[in-house]
Amino acid sequence: QVQLVESGGGLVQSGGSLRLSCAASETSSSIDVMGWYRQAPGKQRELVARIFSNNSKNYADFVKGRFTISKDNAKNTVSLQMNSLGPEDTAVYYCYAEVVAGGNILGAYWGQGTQVTVSS
């Protein structure tokens, strides 16, 4: 029953920054994991960053300290601040949410995606 809506994508010059946001229809306390994935044309969808209910975070290696994921439990939102963007970051970015119980995934939810384009 979780619905996710992304915003904040766009066109940016190499070296620039963007901030992506995702709003969830569920309360943050009912969602165990939220994160961002991305998919470039001709490539597999890949994890960018995740944040857990205990506020632990992890990032893909290609982030290299450039991105920061955060959440606002009161507003049921998760954000991704992206700095030092390069053309290789061009992709559709998808918000992701996961509900887990006893180590089993009860539900996995995806937003529709927002386009990020980085020019040289």
C-alpha positions in Angstrom: 0.0 0.0 0.0 3.1 2.3 0.0 3.1 4.9 -2.8 6.3 6.8 -3.6 6.7 10.0 -5.5 10.1 11.4 -6.5 11.0 14.9 -7.4 14.1 17.1 -7.9 15.6 15.6 -11.0 16.8 17.8 -13.9 19.7 18.9 -16.0 22.9 20.0 -14.4 26.4 20.8 -15.5 29.3 18.5 -14.6 30.5 19.4 -11.1 27.0 20.6 -10.1 24.5 19.4 -7.5 21.0 18.2 -7.3 18.8 17.2 -4.4 16.2 14.4 -4.9 13.2 14.0 -2.7 10.8 11.1 -2.2 7.5 11.3 -0.4 5.9 8.1 0.9 2.2 7.5 1.6 3.0 5.4 4.6 4.3 6.5 8.0 8.1 6.2 8.3 7.7 3.9 11.4 6.1 1.2 9.2 8.9 1.3 6.6 12.1 -0.6 7.4 14.3 0.6 4.4 14.2 3.5 2.0 16.7 4.2 -0.6 17.6 5.3 -4.1 18.4 3.2 -7.2 19.3 4.4 -10.6 19.2 3.0 -14.1 21.1 4.3 -17.2 20.1 3.3 -20.7 21.5 -0.1 -21.5 22.5 -0.8 -17.9 21.1 -2.7 -15.0 19.3 -0.9 -12.2 21.8 -0.3 -9.4 21.7 0.7 -5.8 22.8 4.2 -5.0 22.1 4.6 -1.2 19.9 3.2 1.5 18.8 4.3 4.9 17.3 2.0 7.6 14.8 2.5 10.4 17.6 2.9 12.9 19.1 5.6 10.7 22.0 3.5 9.5 23.1 4.2 5.9 25.0 2.6 3.2 26.2 3.8 -0.2 27.4 2.3 -3.5 31.1 2.5 -4.1 30.7 4.9 -7.0 29.2 7.5 -4.6 32.8 8.2 -3.3 31.5 10.5 -0.6 29.7 12.7 -3.0 26.1 11.9 -2.0 24.2 12.0 1.3 20.9 10.2 2.0 18.7 11.5 4.8 15.1 11.1 6.0 12.4 13.1 7.8 10.2 10.7 9.7 7.6 13.3 10.5 7.1 14.1 6.8 7.6 10.6 5.5 10.3 11.7 3.1 13.7 10.6 2.1 16.2 12.8 0.3 19.4 12.4 -1.7 21.8 15.3 -1.9 24.1 14.8 -4.8 27.3 16.8 -5.3 30.1 16.8 -7.7 28.0 15.2 -10.4 29.5 13.8 -13.6 28.1 12.6 -16.9 28.4 9.0 -15.6 25.7 9.9 -13.0 23.1 10.4 -15.8 20.2 8.0 -15.2 16.7 7.7 -14.0 16.7 7.7 -10.3 14.1 5.6 -8.4 12.9 5.8 -4.9 12.6 2.5 -3.1 10.9 1.4 0.1 10.9 -2.0 1.9 8.8 -3.5 4.7 10.6 -6.4 6.5 9.5 -8.8 9.2 11.6 -11.7 10.6 14.2 -11.3 7.9 11.6 -11.6 5.1 10.6 -8.9 2.7 6.9 -8.3 3.1 6.7 -5.6 0.5 8.9 -3.7 -1.9 7.8 -0.5 -3.6 9.1 1.7 -6.3 8.5 5.2 -7.4 8.1 6.1 -11.1 11.5 7.7 -11.3 13.0 11.1 -12.0 15.5 11.9 -14.7 18.9 13.2 -13.8 21.1 14.4 -16.7 24.6 15.7 -16.2 26.2 17.5 -19.1 29.9 17.9 -19.9 
